[in-house]
Amino acid sequence: MTDQHTITPPPKLVEWLQDLGNLDAIALAYQAGADQELEACCEYLVRCAQWEPEDVDELRAARRPKPPSLKEQALTALSEADQGLNKSEWQQRSNTIRRALEALPND
């Protein structure tokens, strides 16, 4: 058994964070810890509370929703195009639409 707490990032990750020294890396470490905790809770619910795997999958999906796809982001940006956006707001949305178009295969 290890002395490492279950939500402590792995030693290699801690070393990597120290090398990077930025907030993005720290956020990744917190996310990794939160993910470990969620998985431990899911395992407990199956083992001790006798939850069905489908119920655990629903919990996991609710707590870690997938970000919208690039296509969904582009469609949202397009639907917001006629809302009187300022130049900066429109630039963000047009960049999203451009990235989605660039991701399409060349025919």
PDB file as gemmi writes it, atoms N, CA and C in Angstrom:
CRYST1    1.000    1.000    1.000  90.00  90.00  90.00 P 1                      
ATOM      1  N   MET A   1       0.850  -1.182   0.000  1.00  0.00           N  
ATOM      2  CA  MET A   1       0.000   0.000   0.000  1.00  0.00           C  
ATOM      3  C   MET A   1       0.892   1.240   0.000  1.00  0.00           C  
ATOM      4  N   THR A   2       0.435   2.281  -0.623  1.00  0.00           N  
ATOM      5  CA  THR A   2       1.219   3.509  -0.737  1.00  0.00           C  
ATOM      6  C   THR A   2       0.774   4.538   0.295  1.00  0.00           C  
ATOM      7  N   ASP A   3       1.683   5.454   0.629  1.00  0.00           N  
ATOM      8  CA  ASP A   3       1.344   6.548   1.542  1.00  0.00           C  
ATOM      9  C   ASP A   3       0.654   7.691   0.800  1.00  0.00           C  
ATOM     10  N   GLN A   4       0.600   7.603  -0.504  1.00  0.00           N  
ATOM     11  CA  GLN A   4       0.031   8.660  -1.314  1.00  0.00           C  
ATOM     12  C   GLN A   4      -1.488   8.658  -1.173  1.00  0.00           C  
ATOM     13  N   HIS A   5      -2.063   9.819  -0.885  1.00  0.00           N  
ATOM     14  CA  HIS A   5      -3.520   9.960  -0.797  1.00  0.00           C  
ATOM     15  C   HIS A   5      -4.112   9.758  -2.193  1.00  0.00           C  
ATOM     16  N   THR A   6      -5.309   9.197  -2.268  1.00  0.00           N  
ATOM     17  CA  THR A   6      -5.878   8.843  -3.566  1.00  0.00           C  
ATOM     18  C   THR A   6      -6.110  10.022  -4.498  1.00  0.00           C  
ATOM     19  N   ILE A   7      -6.258  11.243  -3.986  1.00  0.00           N  
ATOM     20  CA  ILE A   7      -6.461  12.366  -4.901  1.00  0.00           C  
ATOM     21  C   ILE A   7      -5.189  13.183  -5.109  1.00  0.00           C  
ATOM     22  N   THR A   8      -4.070  12.704  -4.610  1.00  0.00           N  
ATOM     23  CA  THR A   8      -2.791  13.362  -4.852  1.00  0.00           C  
ATOM     24  C   THR A   8      -2.321  12.996  -6.248  1.00  0.00           C  
ATOM     25  N   PRO A   9      -1.916  13.993  -7.034  1.00  0.00           N  
ATOM     26  CA  PRO A   9      -1.421  13.663  -8.374  1.00  0.00           C  
ATOM     27  C   PRO A   9      -0.229  12.713  -8.284  1.00  0.00           C  
ATOM     28  N   PRO A  10      -0.055  11.861  -9.278  1.00  0.00           N  
ATOM     29  CA  PRO A  10       1.096  10.961  -9.297  1.00  0.00           C  
ATOM     30  C   PRO A  10       2.407  11.745  -9.231  1.00  0.00           C  
ATOM     31  N   PRO A  11       3.456  11.154  -8.654  1.00  0.00           N  
ATOM     32  CA  PRO A  11       4.735  11.868  -8.507  1.00  0.00           C  
ATOM     33  C   PRO A  11       5.267  12.443  -9.819  1.00  0.00           C  
ATOM     34  N   LYS A  12       5.124  11.719 -10.926  1.00  0.00           N  
ATOM     35  CA  LYS A  12       5.620  12.243 -12.211  1.00  0.00           C  
ATOM     36  C   LYS A  12       4.864  13.507 -12.618  1.00  0.00           C  
ATOM     37  N   LEU A  13       3.564  13.547 -12.325  1.00  0.00           N  
ATOM     38  CA  LEU A  13       2.779  14.736 -12.632  1.00  0.00           C  
ATOM     39  C   LEU A  13       3.220  15.911 -11.760  1.00  0.00           C  
ATOM     40  N   VAL A  14       3.475  15.656 -10.485  1.00  0.00           N  
ATOM     41  CA  VAL A  14       3.939  16.717  -9.584  1.00  0.00           C  
ATOM     42  C   VAL A  14       5.271  17.270 -10.090  1.00  0.00           C  
ATOM     43  N   GLU A  15       6.152  16.391 -10.512  1.00  0.00           N  
ATOM     44  CA  GLU A  15       7.457  16.814 -11.037  1.00  0.00           C  
ATOM     45  C   GLU A  15       7.259  17.676 -12.291  1.00  0.00           C  
ATOM     46  N   TRP A  16       6.364  17.242 -13.152  1.00  0.00           N  
ATOM     47  CA  TRP A  16       6.074  17.986 -14.380  1.00  0.00           C  
ATOM     48  C   TRP A  16       5.514  19.361 -14.054  1.00  0.00           C  
ATOM     49  N   LEU A  17       4.628  19.440 -13.057  1.00  0.00           N  
ATOM     50  CA  LEU A  17       4.049  20.719 -12.643  1.00  0.00           C  
ATOM     51  C   LEU A  17       5.119  21.672 -12.128  1.00  0.00           C  
ATOM     52  N   GLN A  18       6.038  21.129 -11.357  1.00  0.00           N  
ATOM     53  CA  GLN A  18       7.105  21.975 -10.826  1.00  0.00           C  
ATOM     54  C   GLN A  18       7.957  22.532 -11.961  1.00  0.00           C  
ATOM     55  N   ASP A  19       8.189  21.722 -12.991  1.00  0.00           N  
ATOM     56  CA  ASP A  19       8.972  22.182 -14.136  1.00  0.00           C  
ATOM     57  C   ASP A  19       8.243  23.278 -14.918  1.00  0.00           C  
ATOM     58  N   LEU A  20       6.938  23.121 -15.092  1.00  0.00           N  
ATOM     59  CA  LEU A  20       6.167  24.096 -15.860  1.00  0.00           C  
ATOM     60  C   LEU A  20       5.901  25.376 -15.086  1.00  0.00           C  
ATOM     61  N   GLY A  21       5.509  25.219 -13.823  1.00  0.00           N  
ATOM     62  CA  GLY A  21       5.263  26.372 -12.963  1.00  0.00           C  
ATOM     63  C   GLY A  21       4.193  27.315 -13.475  1.00  0.00           C  
ATOM     64  N   ASN A  22       3.117  26.775 -14.064  1.00  0.00           N  
ATOM     65  CA  ASN A  22       2.056  27.673 -14.515  1.00  0.00           C  
ATOM     66  C   ASN A  22       0.695  27.192 -14.038  1.00  0.00           C  
ATOM     67  N   LEU A  23      -0.278  28.071 -14.123  1.00  0.00           N  
ATOM     68  CA  LEU A  23      -1.605  27.766 -13.606  1.00  0.00           C  
ATOM     69  C   LEU A  23      -2.322  26.689 -14.406  1.00  0.00           C  
ATOM     70  N   ASP A  24      -2.059  26.602 -15.698  1.00  0.00           N  
ATOM     71  CA  ASP A  24      -2.693  25.560 -16.498  1.00  0.00           C  
ATOM     72  C   ASP A  24      -2.306  24.183 -15.981  1.00  0.00           C  
ATOM     73  N   ALA A  25      -1.051  24.022 -15.645  1.00  0.00           N  
ATOM     74  CA  ALA A  25      -0.576  22.741 -15.126  1.00  0.00           C  
ATOM     75  C   ALA A  25      -1.216  22.442 -13.777  1.00  0.00           C  
ATOM     76  N   ILE A  26      -1.353  23.450 -12.951  1.00  0.00           N  
ATOM     77  CA  ILE A  26      -1.978  23.250 -11.641  1.00  0.00           C  
ATOM     78  C   ILE A  26      -3.447  22.864 -11.818  1.00  0.00           C  
ATOM     79  N   ALA A  27      -4.125  23.496 -12.764  1.00  0.00           N  
ATOM     80  CA  ALA A  27      -5.519  23.147 -13.039  1.00  0.00           C  
ATOM     81  C   ALA A  27      -5.624  21.700 -13.500  1.00  0.00           C  
ATOM     82  N   LEU A  28      -4.673  21.257 -14.312  1.00  0.00           N  
ATOM     83  CA  LEU A  28      -4.663  19.859 -14.749  1.00  0.00           C  
ATOM     84  C   LEU A  28      -4.494  18.918 -13.565  1.00  0.00           C  
ATOM     85  N   ALA A  29      -3.658  19.308 -12.626  1.00  0.00           N  
ATOM     86  CA  ALA A  29      -3.446  18.475 -11.439  1.00  0.00           C  
ATOM     87  C   ALA A  29      -4.722  18.374 -10.611  1.00  0.00           C  
ATOM     88  N   TYR A  30      -5.392  19.497 -10.423  1.00  0.00           N  
ATOM     89  CA  TYR A  30      -6.651  19.468  -9.685  1.00  0.00           C  
ATOM     90  C   TYR A  30      -7.686  18.614 -10.411  1.00  0.00           C  
ATOM     91  N   GLN A  31      -7.727  18.737 -11.734  1.00  0.00           N  
ATOM     92  CA  GLN A  31      -8.675  17.947 -12.516  1.00  0.00           C  
ATOM     93  C   GLN A  31      -8.368  16.458 -12.376  1.00  0.00           C  
ATOM     94  N   ALA A  32      -7.091  16.110 -12.414  1.00  0.00           N  
ATOM     95  CA  ALA A  32      -6.703  14.701 -12.256  1.00  0.00           C  
ATOM     96  C   ALA A  32      -7.146  14.187 -10.887  1.00  0.00           C  
ATOM     97  N   GLY A  33      -6.967  14.985  -9.859  1.00  0.00           N  
ATOM     98  CA  GLY A  33      -7.397  14.585  -8.521  1.00  0.00           C  
ATOM     99  C   GLY A  33      -8.902  14.428  -8.436  1.00  0.00           C  
ATOM    100  N   ALA A  34      -9.616  15.360  -9.037  1.00  0.00           N  
ATOM    101  CA  ALA A  34     -11.080  15.282  -9.027  1.00  0.00           C  
ATOM    102  C   ALA A  34     -11.557  14.063  -9.803  1.00  0.00           C  
ATOM    103  N   ASP A  35     -10.902  13.764 -10.907  1.00  0.00           N  
ATOM    104  CA  ASP A  35     -11.264  12.583 -11.686  1.00  0.00           C  
ATOM    105  C   ASP A  35     -11.024  11.301 -10.899  1.00  0.00           C  
ATOM    106  N   GLN A  36      -9.900  11.251 -10.178  1.00  0.00           N  
ATOM    107  CA  GLN A  36      -9.611  10.078  -9.340  1.00  0.00           C  
ATOM    108  C   GLN A  36     -10.677   9.919  -8.257  1.00  0.00           C  
ATOM    109  N   GLU A  37     -11.074  11.021  -7.656  1.00  0.00           N  
ATOM    110  CA  GLU A  37     -12.091  10.968  -6.610  1.00  0.00           C  
ATOM    111  C   GLU A  37     -13.431  10.499  -7.177  1.00  0.00           C  
ATOM    112  N   LEU A  38     -13.807  11.013  -8.341  1.00  0.00           N  
ATOM    113  CA  LEU A  38     -15.053  10.584  -8.973  1.00  0.00           C  
ATOM    114  C   LEU A  38     -15.027   9.084  -9.255  1.00  0.00           C  
ATOM    115  N   GLU A  39     -13.911   8.594  -9.777  1.00  0.00           N  
ATOM    116  CA  GLU A  39     -13.813   7.163 -10.074  1.00  0.00           C  
ATOM    117  C   GLU A  39     -13.878   6.329  -8.800  1.00  0.00           C  
ATOM    118  N   ALA A  40     -13.265   6.812  -7.723  1.00  0.00           N  
ATOM    119  CA  ALA A  40     -13.341   6.093  -6.445  1.00  0.00           C  
ATOM    120  C   ALA A  40     -14.787   6.047  -5.951  1.00  0.00           C  
ATOM    121  N   CYS A  41     -15.503   7.147  -6.094  1.00  0.00           N  
ATOM    122  CA  CYS A  41     -16.918   7.177  -5.688  1.00  0.00           C  
ATOM    123  C   CYS A  41     -17.740   6.218  -6.541  1.00  0.00           C  
ATOM    124  N   CYS A  42     -17.488   6.200  -7.839  1.00  0.00           N  
ATOM    125  CA  CYS A  42     -18.225   5.301  -8.729  1.00  0.00           C  
ATOM    126  C   CYS A  42     -17.966   3.840  -8.360  1.00  0.00           C  
ATOM    127  N   GLU A  43     -16.708   3.510  -8.087  1.00  0.00           N  
ATOM    128  CA  GLU A  43     -16.378   2.140  -7.677  1.00  0.00           C  
ATOM    129  C   GLU A  43     -17.099   1.780  -6.379  1.00  0.00           C  
ATOM    130  N   TYR A  44     -17.133   2.714  -5.439  1.00  0.00           N  
ATOM    131  CA  TYR A  44     -17.833   2.470  -4.164  1.00  0.00           C  
ATOM    132  C   TYR A  44     -19.323   2.217  -4.407  1.00  0.00           C  
ATOM    133  N   LEU A  45     -19.933   3.017  -5.252  1.00  0.00           N  
ATOM    134  CA  LEU A  45     -21.368   2.876  -5.502  1.00  0.00           C  
ATOM    135  C   LEU A  45     -21.704   1.516  -6.113  1.00  0.00           C  
ATOM    136  N   VAL A  46     -20.835   1.006  -6.969  1.00  0.00           N  
ATOM    137  CA  VAL A  46     -21.069  -0.309  -7.556  1.00  0.00           C  
ATOM    138  C   VAL A  46     -20.843  -1.398  -6.508  1.00  0.00           C  
ATOM    139  N   ARG A  47     -19.743  -1.282  -5.785  1.00  0.00           N  
ATOM    140  CA  ARG A  47     -19.341  -2.332  -4.844  1.00  0.00           C  
ATOM    141  C   ARG A  47     -20.201  -2.352  -3.581  1.00  0.00           C  
ATOM    142  N   CYS A  48     -20.435  -1.214  -2.971  1.00  0.00           N  
ATOM    143  CA  CYS A  48     -21.083  -1.172  -1.654  1.00  0.00           C  
ATOM    144  C   CYS A  48     -22.559  -0.787  -1.707  1.00  0.00           C  
ATOM    145  N   ALA A  49     -22.913   0.110  -2.585  1.00  0.00           N  
ATOM    146  CA  ALA A  49     -24.308   0.546  -2.654  1.00  0.00           C  
ATOM    147  C   ALA A  49     -25.080  -0.239  -3.707  1.00  0.00           C  
ATOM    148  N   GLN A  50     -24.374  -1.102  -4.402  1.00  0.00           N  
ATOM    149  CA  GLN A  50     -24.963  -1.990  -5.408  1.00  0.00           C  
ATOM    150  C   GLN A  50     -25.700  -1.236  -6.513  1.00  0.00           C  
ATOM    151  N   TRP A  51     -25.107  -0.127  -6.935  1.00  0.00           N  
ATOM    152  CA  TRP A  51     -25.657   0.606  -8.067  1.00  0.00           C  
ATOM    153  C   TRP A  51     -25.438  -0.210  -9.336  1.00  0.00           C  
ATOM    154  N   GLU A  52     -26.324  -0.044 -10.273  1.00  0.00           N  
ATOM    155  CA  GLU A  52     -26.159  -0.667 -11.586  1.00  0.00           C  
ATOM    156  C   GLU A  52     -25.111   0.123 -12.371  1.00  0.00           C  
ATOM    157  N   PRO A  53     -24.339  -0.555 -13.213  1.00  0.00           N  
ATOM    158  CA  PRO A  53     -23.320   0.149 -14.009  1.00  0.00           C  
ATOM    159  C   PRO A  53     -23.893   1.306 -14.838  1.00  0.00           C  
ATOM    160  N   GLU A  54     -25.127   1.142 -15.343  1.00  0.00           N  
ATOM    161  CA  GLU A  54     -25.731   2.226 -16.139  1.00  0.00           C  
ATOM    162  C   GLU A  54     -25.949   3.482 -15.293  1.00  0.00           C  
ATOM    163  N   ASP A  55     -26.322   3.273 -14.022  1.00  0.00           N  
ATOM    164  CA  ASP A  55     -26.532   4.418 -13.130  1.00  0.00           C  
ATOM    165  C   ASP A  55     -25.217   5.137 -12.841  1.00  0.00           C  
ATOM    166  N   VAL A  56     -24.157   4.359 -12.689  1.00  0.00           N  
ATOM    167  CA  VAL A  56     -22.835   4.944 -12.458  1.00  0.00           C  
ATOM    168  C   VAL A  56     -22.383   5.706 -13.700  1.00  0.00           C  
ATOM    169  N   ASP A  57     -22.667   5.154 -14.872  1.00  0.00           N  
ATOM    170  CA  ASP A  57     -22.321   5.845 -16.117  1.00  0.00           C  
ATOM    171  C   ASP A  57     -23.060   7.184 -16.226  1.00  0.00           C  
ATOM    172  N   GLU A  58     -24.319   7.208 -15.803  1.00  0.00           N  
ATOM    173  CA  GLU A  58     -25.085   8.461 -15.814  1.00  0.00           C  
ATOM    174  C   GLU A  58     -24.478   9.483 -14.865  1.00  0.00           C  
ATOM    175  N   LEU A  59     -24.076   9.021 -13.679  1.00  0.00           N  
ATOM    176  CA  LEU A  59     -23.434   9.918 -12.716  1.00  0.00           C  
ATOM    177  C   LEU A  59     -22.146  10.482 -13.301  1.00  0.00           C  
ATOM    178  N   ARG A  60     -21.336   9.613 -13.870  1.00  0.00           N  
ATOM    179  CA  ARG A  60     -20.057  10.034 -14.453  1.00  0.00           C  
ATOM    180  C   ARG A  60     -20.296  11.060 -15.569  1.00  0.00           C  
ATOM    181  N   ALA A  61     -21.274  10.801 -16.424  1.00  0.00           N  
ATOM    182  CA  ALA A  61     -21.573  11.718 -17.528  1.00  0.00           C  
ATOM    183  C   ALA A  61     -22.081  13.068 -17.016  1.00  0.00           C  
ATOM    184  N   ALA A  62     -22.859  13.036 -15.938  1.00  0.00           N  
ATOM    185  CA  ALA A  62     -23.376  14.288 -15.375  1.00  0.00           C  
ATOM    186  C   ALA A  62     -22.273  15.112 -14.724  1.00  0.00           C  
ATOM    187  N   ARG A  63     -21.313  14.442 -14.103  1.00  0.00           N  
ATOM    188  CA  ARG A  63     -20.238  15.150 -13.401  1.00  0.00           C  
ATOM    189  C   ARG A  63     -19.079  15.528 -14.317  1.00  0.00           C  
ATOM    190  N   ARG A  64     -18.946  14.866 -15.452  1.00  0.00           N  
ATOM    191  CA  ARG A  64     -17.884  15.167 -16.416  1.00  0.00           C  
ATOM    192  C   ARG A  64     -18.478  15.268 -17.814  1.00  0.00           C  
ATOM    193  N   PRO A  65     -19.335  16.285 -18.023  1.00  0.00           N  
ATOM    194  CA  PRO A  65     -19.946  16.409 -19.350  1.00  0.00           C  
ATOM    195  C   PRO A  65     -18.886  16.698 -20.410  1.00  0.00           C  
ATOM    196  N   LYS A  66     -19.138  16.176 -21.598  1.00  0.00           N  
ATOM    197  CA  LYS A  66     -18.220  16.419 -22.710  1.00  0.00           C  
ATOM    198  C   LYS A  66     -18.407  17.857 -23.188  1.00  0.00           C  
ATOM    199  N   PRO A  67     -17.295  18.526 -23.524  1.00  0.00           N  
ATOM    200  CA  PRO A  67     -17.443  19.876 -24.086  1.00  0.00           C  
ATOM    201  C   PRO A  67     -18.110  19.777 -25.452  1.00  0.00           C  
ATOM    202  N   PRO A  68     -18.751  20.855 -25.887  1.00  0.00           N  
ATOM    203  CA  PRO A  68     -19.400  20.807 -27.194  1.00  0.00           C  
ATOM    204  C   PRO A  68     -18.363  20.580 -28.295  1.00  0.00           C  
ATOM    205  N   SER A  69     -18.772  19.844 -29.310  1.00  0.00           N  
ATOM    206  CA  SER A  69     -17.882  19.591 -30.441  1.00  0.00           C  
ATOM    207  C   SER A  69     -17.635  20.900 -31.191  1.00  0.00           C  
ATOM    208  N   LEU A  70     -16.628  20.886 -32.044  1.00  0.00           N  
ATOM    209  CA  LEU A  70     -16.335  22.073 -32.842  1.00  0.00           C  
ATOM    210  C   LEU A  70     -17.532  22.422 -33.723  1.00  0.00           C  
ATOM    211  N   LYS A  71     -18.212  21.407 -34.251  1.00  0.00           N  
ATOM    212  CA  LYS A  71     -19.410  21.638 -35.058  1.00  0.00           C  
ATOM    213  C   LYS A  71     -20.484  22.331 -34.227  1.00  0.00           C  
ATOM    214  N   GLU A  72     -20.715  21.844 -32.999  1.00  0.00           N  
ATOM    215  CA  GLU A  72     -21.720  22.467 -32.126  1.00  0.00           C  
ATOM    216  C   GLU A  72     -21.327  23.898 -31.784  1.00  0.00           C  
ATOM    217  N   GLN A  73     -20.042  24.129 -31.527  1.00  0.00           N  
ATOM    218  CA  GLN A  73     -19.568  25.484 -31.227  1.00  0.00           C  
ATOM    219  C   GLN A  73     -19.801  26.412 -32.416  1.00  0.00           C  
ATOM    220  N   ALA A  74     -19.524  25.907 -33.621  1.00  0.00           N  
ATOM    221  CA  ALA A  74     -19.691  26.728 -34.825  1.00  0.00           C  
ATOM    222  C   ALA A  74     -21.163  27.043 -35.062  1.00  0.00           C  
ATOM    223  N   LEU A  75     -22.030  26.074 -34.859  1.00  0.00           N  
ATOM    224  CA  LEU A  75     -23.458  26.323 -35.031  1.00  0.00           C  
ATOM    225  C   LEU A  75     -23.969  27.349 -34.021  1.00  0.00           C  
ATOM    226  N   THR A  76     -23.481  27.272 -32.792  1.00  0.00           N  
ATOM    227  CA  THR A  76     -23.853  28.262 -31.779  1.00  0.00           C  
ATOM    228  C   THR A  76     -23.343  29.642 -32.181  1.00  0.00           C  
ATOM    229  N   ALA A  77     -22.091  29.698 -32.635  1.00  0.00           N  
ATOM    230  CA  ALA A  77     -21.509  30.977 -33.055  1.00  0.00           C  
ATOM    231  C   ALA A  77     -22.307  31.576 -34.207  1.00  0.00           C  
ATOM    232  N   LEU A  78     -22.710  30.732 -35.143  1.00  0.00           N  
ATOM    233  CA  LEU A  78     -23.488  31.209 -36.284  1.00  0.00           C  
ATOM    234  C   LEU A  78     -24.857  31.719 -35.844  1.00  0.00           C  
ATOM    235  N   SER A  79     -25.480  31.026 -34.905  1.00  0.00           N  
ATOM    236  CA  SER A  79     -26.800  31.459 -34.432  1.00  0.00           C  
ATOM    237  C   SER A  79     -26.722  32.767 -33.645  1.00  0.00           C  
ATOM    238  N   GLU A  80     -25.543  33.079 -33.115  1.00  0.00           N  
ATOM    239  CA  GLU A  80     -25.360  34.324 -32.364  1.00  0.00           C  
ATOM    240  C   GLU A  80     -24.908  35.477 -33.253  1.00  0.00           C  
ATOM    241  N   ALA A  81     -24.678  35.211 -34.529  1.00  0.00           N  
ATOM    242  CA  ALA A  81     -24.100  36.209 -35.430  1.00  0.00           C  
ATOM    243  C   ALA A  81     -24.984  37.438 -35.619  1.00  0.00           C  
ATOM    244  N   ASP A  82     -26.278  37.280 -35.472  1.00  0.00           N  
ATOM    245  CA  ASP A  82     -27.180  38.412 -35.716  1.00  0.00           C  
ATOM    246  C   ASP A  82     -27.639  39.082 -34.425  1.00  0.00           C  
ATOM    247  N   GLN A  83     -26.856  38.949 -33.376  1.00  0.00           N  
ATOM    248  CA  GLN A  83     -27.252  39.505 -32.079  1.00  0.00           C  
ATOM    249  C   GLN A  83     -26.570  40.827 -31.759  1.00  0.00           C  
ATOM    250  N   GLY A  84     -26.141  41.550 -32.767  1.00  0.00           N  
ATOM    251  CA  GLY A  84     -25.535  42.855 -32.537  1.00  0.00           C  
ATOM    252  C   GLY A  84     -24.216  42.776 -31.798  1.00  0.00           C  
ATOM    253  N   LEU A  85     -23.355  41.873 -32.221  1.00  0.00           N  
ATOM    254  CA  LEU A  85     -22.067  41.676 -31.560  1.00  0.00           C  
ATOM    255  C   LEU A  85     -21.107  42.805 -31.901  1.00  0.00           C  
ATOM    256  N   ASN A  86     -20.234  43.125 -30.943  1.00  0.00           N  
ATOM    257  CA  ASN A  86     -19.184  44.085 -31.250  1.00  0.00           C  
ATOM    258  C   ASN A  86     -18.088  43.369 -32.043  1.00  0.00           C  
ATOM    259  N   LYS A  87     -17.111  44.111 -32.499  1.00  0.00           N  
ATOM    260  CA  LYS A  87     -16.075  43.549 -33.374  1.00  0.00           C  
ATOM    261  C   LYS A  87     -15.332  42.389 -32.703  1.00  0.00           C  
ATOM    262  N   SER A  88     -14.977  42.525 -31.450  1.00  0.00           N  
ATOM    263  CA  SER A  88     -14.251  41.475 -30.727  1.00  0.00           C  
ATOM    264  C   SER A  88     -15.095  40.210 -30.568  1.00  0.00           C  
ATOM    265  N   GLU A  89     -16.363  40.397 -30.226  1.00  0.00           N  
ATOM    266  CA  GLU A  89     -17.262  39.243 -30.061  1.00  0.00           C  
ATOM    267  C   GLU A  89     -17.457  38.518 -31.388  1.00  0.00           C  
ATOM    268  N   TRP A  90     -17.631  39.299 -32.463  1.00  0.00           N  
ATOM    269  CA  TRP A  90     -17.806  38.680 -33.771  1.00  0.00           C  
ATOM    270  C   TRP A  90     -16.527  37.968 -34.193  1.00  0.00           C  
ATOM    271  N   GLN A  91     -15.372  38.539 -33.893  1.00  0.00           N  
ATOM    272  CA  GLN A  91     -14.096  37.907 -34.258  1.00  0.00           C  
ATOM    273  C   GLN A  91     -13.965  36.538 -33.595  1.00  0.00           C  
ATOM    274  N   GLN A  92     -14.335  36.429 -32.325  1.00  0.00           N  
ATOM    275  CA  GLN A  92     -14.277  35.137 -31.626  1.00  0.00           C  
ATOM    276  C   GLN A  92     -15.173  34.116 -32.310  1.00  0.00           C  
ATOM    277  N   ARG A  93     -16.364  34.533 -32.667  1.00  0.00           N  
ATOM    278  CA  ARG A  93     -17.298  33.605 -33.287  1.00  0.00           C  
ATOM    279  C   ARG A  93     -16.864  33.231 -34.705  1.00  0.00           C  
ATOM    280  N   SER A  94     -16.350  34.195 -35.450  1.00  0.00           N  
ATOM    281  CA  SER A  94     -15.897  33.885 -36.806  1.00  0.00           C  
ATOM    282  C   SER A  94     -14.674  32.965 -36.763  1.00  0.00           C  
ATOM    283  N   ASN A  95     -13.829  33.118 -35.756  1.00  0.00           N  
ATOM    284  CA  ASN A  95     -12.689  32.200 -35.608  1.00  0.00           C  
ATOM    285  C   ASN A  95     -13.163  30.769 -35.358  1.00  0.00           C  
ATOM    286  N   THR A  96     -14.194  30.618 -34.533  1.00  0.00           N  
ATOM    287  CA  THR A  96     -14.757  29.290 -34.265  1.00  0.00           C  
ATOM    288  C   THR A  96     -15.325  28.687 -35.543  1.00  0.00           C  
ATOM    289  N   ILE A  97     -16.064  29.484 -36.306  1.00  0.00           N  
ATOM    290  CA  ILE A  97     -16.644  29.006 -37.557  1.00  0.00           C  
ATOM    291  C   ILE A  97     -15.529  28.639 -38.538  1.00  0.00           C  
ATOM    292  N   ARG A  98     -14.503  29.449 -38.607  1.00  0.00           N  
ATOM    293  CA  ARG A  98     -13.372  29.181 -39.505  1.00  0.00           C  
ATOM    294  C   ARG A  98     -12.685  27.871 -39.130  1.00  0.00           C  
ATOM    295  N   ARG A  99     -12.452  27.638 -37.807  1.00  0.00           N  
ATOM    296  CA  ARG A  99     -11.805  26.391 -37.379  1.00  0.00           C  
ATOM    297  C   ARG A  99     -12.649  25.183 -37.762  1.00  0.00           C  
ATOM    298  N   ALA A 100     -13.967  25.311 -37.628  1.00  0.00           N  
ATOM    299  CA  ALA A 100     -14.859  24.199 -37.987  1.00  0.00           C  
ATOM    300  C   ALA A 100     -14.787  23.928 -39.482  1.00  0.00           C  
ATOM    301  N   LEU A 101     -14.786  24.969 -40.291  1.00  0.00           N  
ATOM    302  CA  LEU A 101     -14.692  24.783 -41.741  1.00  0.00           C  
ATOM    303  C   LEU A 101     -13.349  24.185 -42.133  1.00  0.00           C  
ATOM    304  N   GLU A 102     -12.289  24.631 -41.490  1.00  0.00           N  
ATOM    305  CA  GLU A 102     -10.957  24.087 -41.802  1.00  0.00           C  
ATOM    306  C   GLU A 102     -10.846  22.618 -41.420  1.00  0.00           C  
ATOM    307  N   ALA A 103     -11.642  22.181 -40.453  1.00  0.00           N  
ATOM    308  CA  ALA A 103     -11.590  20.788 -40.015  1.00  0.00           C  
ATOM    309  C   ALA A 103     -12.311  19.854 -40.978  1.00  0.00           C  
ATOM    310  N   LEU A 104     -13.130  20.412 -41.881  1.00  0.00           N  
ATOM    311  CA  LEU A 104     -13.829  19.579 -42.857  1.00  0.00           C  
ATOM    312  C   LEU A 104     -12.837  19.007 -43.852  1.00  0.00           C  
ATOM    313  N   PRO A 105     -13.090  17.790 -44.341  1.00  0.00           N  
ATOM    314  CA  PRO A 105     -12.172  17.214 -45.336  1.00  0.00           C  
ATOM    315  C   PRO A 105     -12.239  17.980 -46.646  1.00  0.00           C  
ATOM    316  N   ASN A 106     -11.116  18.035 -47.336  1.00  0.00           N  
ATOM    317  CA  ASN A 106     -11.069  18.681 -48.659  1.00  0.00           C  
ATOM    318  C   ASN A 106     -11.613  17.709 -49.691  1.00  0.00           C  
ATOM    319  N   ASP A 107     -12.604  18.157 -50.426  1.00  0.00           N  
ATOM    320  CA  ASP A 107     -13.188  17.289 -51.457  1.00  0.00           C  
ATOM    321  C   ASP A 107     -12.785  17.757 -52.828  1.00  0.00           C  
TER     322      ASP A 107                                                      
END                                                                             
